[in-house]
């Protein structure tokens, strides 16, 4: 069976299915052939405005997709994209079952299995805390987090102090939609948010608007990286792909792609 057919079958069968994805992933990896070695497998997810999925049509778009497509093309490769939640991408980066994932935040733990591509720029990505309307003063300082239940998203890196703090009562969610539904069902008092646009879209999807943001926020500027699996069969491509991405940033092409899609570009 052709690689593209297997890949499409994996994506189709695992959506809403109990079929273990890893079993299908292993089927896919065992059918790679050297003749198709100019293909990079990458995951996208709902991360507006940088990655946007039309819920009705399944069409996906965004500057992070176009930038990787162009960088890969510049070194003679093409990208085959798959819709996957970050929790799945995170596990498969560790196993080498996906080559590249956009917007992987750099931290020490991930360096063990992720080779970071870029950054293509830096963005102000403050960590905020979503609460119910009228409860903005529930969190006025970091210490207040120890007095409440905080909803978090699995495998998401927020900031070091919070990530490692075992005195905070944290409730895990699978993804933005799951976290939005749990908040609406009063499963926790507040939720920690890195991507405001993504969670607001998820809340809109479930028709929930009784929310605001706490007074406390964690201010940070982060690099916008792509993560490449160190176990990827194409890890030998790392230097060329990284150079291609950095050249797009240096030349102003990254800024141009963002602005063409009316999205604020990262700072170089």
C-alpha positions as CSV (number, residue, x, y, z in Angstrom):
1,X,0.0,0.0,0.0
2,X,1.3,3.5,-0.8
3,X,2.6,5.6,2.1
4,X,0.0,8.3,1.4
5,X,-2.9,5.8,1.5
6,X,-1.7,4.3,4.8
7,X,-1.3,7.8,6.3
8,X,-4.8,8.8,5.2
9,X,-6.2,5.6,6.5
10,X,-4.6,6.1,9.9
11,X,-6.1,9.6,10.2
12,X,-9.5,8.5,9.0
13,X,-9.9,5.4,11.2
14,X,-8.6,7.0,14.4
15,X,-11.0,10.0,14.4
16,X,-13.7,9.1,16.9
17,X,-12.6,5.5,17.0
18,X,-11.4,3.1,19.7
19,X,-8.7,1.7,17.3
20,X,-5.3,2.4,19.0
21,X,-3.5,5.0,17.0
22,X,-0.1,3.6,17.8
23,X,-1.0,0.3,16.1
24,X,-1.8,2.2,13.0
25,X,1.2,4.5,13.4
26,X,3.5,1.4,13.5
27,X,1.8,0.1,10.3
28,X,2.6,3.5,8.7
29,X,6.2,3.6,9.8
30,X,6.9,0.0,8.6
31,X,5.7,1.0,5.1
32,X,8.0,4.0,4.6
33,X,10.2,3.5,1.5
34,X,13.5,5.2,0.5
35,X,11.8,6.3,-2.8
36,X,9.4,8.5,-0.7
37,X,12.1,9.9,1.6
38,X,11.4,13.5,0.4
39,X,8.3,13.6,2.6
40,X,8.1,15.1,6.0
41,X,5.2,14.2,8.3
42,X,3.9,17.0,10.4
43,X,1.0,17.6,12.7
44,X,-1.3,20.6,12.9
45,X,-3.9,21.5,15.5
46,X,-6.4,24.2,16.3
47,X,-4.2,27.2,17.4
48,X,-5.8,30.3,15.9
49,X,-4.6,32.5,14.4
50,X,-1.4,30.6,13.6
51,X,-3.1,27.3,12.7
52,X,-6.8,27.4,12.0
53,X,-9.2,24.4,11.3
54,X,-12.6,25.1,9.7
55,X,-14.8,22.8,11.8
56,X,-17.3,22.4,9.0
57,X,-15.0,21.6,6.1
58,X,-11.9,20.3,7.9
59,X,-9.8,22.8,5.8
60,X,-6.7,23.9,7.7
61,X,-4.6,27.0,7.2
62,X,-2.3,29.4,8.9
63,X,1.2,31.0,8.8
64,X,2.9,28.2,10.7
65,X,1.7,25.7,8.0
66,X,2.8,27.9,5.1
67,X,6.2,28.6,6.6
68,X,7.1,24.9,7.1
69,X,5.8,24.1,3.6
70,X,8.0,26.8,2.1
71,X,11.1,25.9,4.1
72,X,10.7,22.2,3.2
73,X,10.2,23.0,-0.5
74,X,13.3,25.1,-0.5
75,X,15.4,22.0,0.4
76,X,13.5,19.6,-2.0
77,X,10.9,18.2,0.5
78,X,7.2,18.3,0.8
79,X,5.1,18.2,4.0
80,X,2.3,15.8,4.6
81,X,0.1,17.2,7.3
82,X,-2.1,15.4,9.8
83,X,-4.7,16.8,12.2
84,X,-3.8,15.7,15.7
85,X,-4.2,16.9,19.3
86,X,-1.0,18.0,20.9
87,X,-1.1,15.2,23.4
88,X,-0.8,12.7,20.6
89,X,1.9,14.7,18.8
90,X,3.8,15.0,22.1
91,X,3.9,11.2,22.5
92,X,4.8,10.6,18.9
93,X,7.7,13.1,19.0
94,X,9.1,10.9,21.7
95,X,8.7,7.8,19.6
96,X,9.7,9.2,16.2
97,X,6.3,8.5,14.7
98,X,5.9,12.2,13.6
99,X,8.8,14.3,12.1
100,X,7.8,17.9,12.9
101,X,5.3,19.6,15.1
102,X,4.8,23.5,15.0
103,X,4.7,25.6,18.2
104,X,6.6,23.3,20.6
105,X,7.6,25.4,23.5
106,X,11.2,24.9,24.5
107,X,11.9,23.5,27.9
108,X,14.6,21.2,29.4
109,X,12.5,18.1,29.7
110,X,11.6,18.2,26.0
111,X,15.2,18.6,24.9
112,X,15.7,14.9,25.6
113,X,13.5,14.0,22.5
114,X,13.0,17.2,20.6
115,X,15.5,18.9,18.3
116,X,14.2,22.5,18.1
117,X,14.0,24.2,14.7
118,X,14.2,28.0,14.8
119,X,13.0,30.1,16.4
120,X,11.3,31.9,13.6
121,X,10.8,34.8,16.0
122,X,9.7,35.7,19.5
123,X,6.2,36.4,20.8
124,X,4.7,37.9,23.9
125,X,2.7,34.9,25.3
126,X,1.6,35.8,28.8
127,X,0.0,33.0,30.8
128,X,-3.4,34.1,31.9
129,X,-6.1,32.5,34.2
130,X,-9.6,32.2,33.0
131,X,-12.3,32.6,35.7
132,X,-16.0,33.2,35.8
133,X,-17.4,36.7,35.3
134,X,-17.1,38.7,38.5
135,X,-14.3,36.5,39.9
136,X,-11.3,38.4,38.5
137,X,-10.0,39.0,42.1
138,X,-10.0,35.2,42.8
139,X,-6.3,35.2,41.6
140,X,-4.4,38.4,42.5
141,X,-1.0,36.8,42.9
142,X,0.7,33.4,42.3
143,X,0.0,32.4,46.0
144,X,-3.7,32.5,45.3
145,X,-3.4,29.5,43.0
146,X,-2.7,27.3,46.0
147,X,-6.2,28.0,47.4
148,X,-8.2,26.9,44.3
149,X,-8.6,24.1,41.7
150,X,-6.8,24.9,38.5
151,X,-7.7,23.3,35.2
152,X,-4.7,22.4,33.0
153,X,-4.1,20.8,29.6
154,X,-2.1,17.6,29.4
155,X,1.5,17.9,28.1
156,X,1.4,21.7,28.0
157,X,4.4,23.6,29.3
158,X,3.2,26.8,31.1
159,X,6.0,28.2,33.2
160,X,8.6,26.5,35.4
161,X,7.3,27.5,38.8
162,X,3.8,26.4,38.0
163,X,4.8,23.3,36.1
164,X,6.8,22.0,39.1
165,X,4.5,23.2,41.9
166,X,3.0,20.2,43.6
167,X,1.1,22.4,46.1
168,X,-1.4,23.5,43.5
169,X,-4.5,21.4,43.0
170,X,-4.5,20.7,39.2
171,X,-7.1,19.0,37.1
172,X,-6.0,17.6,33.8
173,X,-7.9,18.0,30.5
174,X,-7.1,16.4,27.1
175,X,-7.5,19.4,24.9
176,X,-9.1,22.9,24.7
177,X,-12.6,21.6,24.0
178,X,-12.5,19.1,26.9
179,X,-11.1,21.8,29.2
180,X,-13.9,24.3,28.1
181,X,-16.6,21.7,28.8
182,X,-15.1,20.9,32.3
183,X,-15.0,24.6,33.2
184,X,-18.6,25.0,32.1
185,X,-19.5,22.0,34.3
186,X,-17.8,23.6,37.3
187,X,-15.1,21.0,37.6
188,X,-12.5,23.6,38.6
189,X,-12.3,27.2,39.7
190,X,-10.0,28.6,37.0
191,X,-8.0,27.4,34.1
192,X,-4.4,28.3,33.1
193,X,-4.2,29.5,29.5
194,X,-1.3,29.9,27.1
195,X,-3.4,30.3,23.8
196,X,-6.2,32.7,24.5
197,X,-7.6,32.5,21.0
198,X,-7.8,28.7,21.1
199,X,-9.7,28.5,24.4
200,X,-12.1,31.3,23.5
201,X,-12.9,29.5,20.2
202,X,-13.5,26.3,22.2
203,X,-15.8,28.1,24.6
204,X,-17.7,29.7,21.7
205,X,-18.1,26.2,20.2
206,X,-19.9,25.0,23.4
207,X,-21.9,28.3,23.5
208,X,-20.4,29.4,26.9
209,X,-19.7,33.1,27.6
210,X,-19.7,33.4,31.4
211,X,-16.0,33.9,31.7
212,X,-13.4,36.6,32.3
213,X,-9.7,36.7,33.2
214,X,-8.1,36.9,36.6
215,X,-6.1,40.0,37.7
216,X,-2.9,37.9,38.0
217,X,-1.0,36.9,34.9
218,X,2.5,35.5,34.2
219,X,4.4,37.7,31.8
220,X,6.7,36.0,29.4
221,X,8.2,36.2,25.9
222,X,8.8,32.9,24.2
223,X,10.5,31.6,21.0
224,X,8.3,30.3,18.2
225,X,9.9,26.9,17.5
226,X,9.1,23.9,15.5
227,X,9.9,20.6,17.2
228,X,11.6,17.8,15.3
229,X,11.7,14.3,16.8
230,X,15.2,13.2,17.6
231,X,14.0,9.7,16.7
232,X,12.6,10.8,13.3
233,X,14.0,8.7,10.4
234,X,14.7,12.1,8.8
235,X,16.6,13.7,11.7
236,X,19.6,13.9,9.3
237,X,17.7,16.6,7.6
238,X,17.7,18.8,10.7
239,X,20.6,21.2,9.8
240,X,19.2,21.9,6.3
241,X,15.7,22.4,7.5
242,X,16.7,24.6,10.4
243,X,18.9,26.7,8.1
244,X,15.9,27.1,5.6
245,X,13.6,28.2,8.4
246,X,16.1,30.7,9.8
247,X,16.7,32.1,6.4
248,X,12.9,32.7,6.0
249,X,13.0,34.6,9.3
250,X,16.2,36.6,8.4
251,X,15.0,37.6,4.9
252,X,11.6,38.9,6.2
253,X,9.6,36.2,4.5
254,X,8.2,35.0,7.8
255,X,6.9,38.5,8.5
256,X,5.5,38.6,5.0
257,X,3.6,35.3,5.4
258,X,2.1,36.4,8.7
259,X,1.0,39.8,7.4
260,X,-0.4,38.3,4.2
261,X,-2.8,36.3,6.5
262,X,-3.5,39.4,8.6
263,X,-1.8,37.9,11.7
264,X,0.7,39.8,13.9
265,X,4.2,38.4,13.1
266,X,6.7,37.3,15.7
267,X,9.4,39.8,16.6
268,X,12.8,38.9,15.1
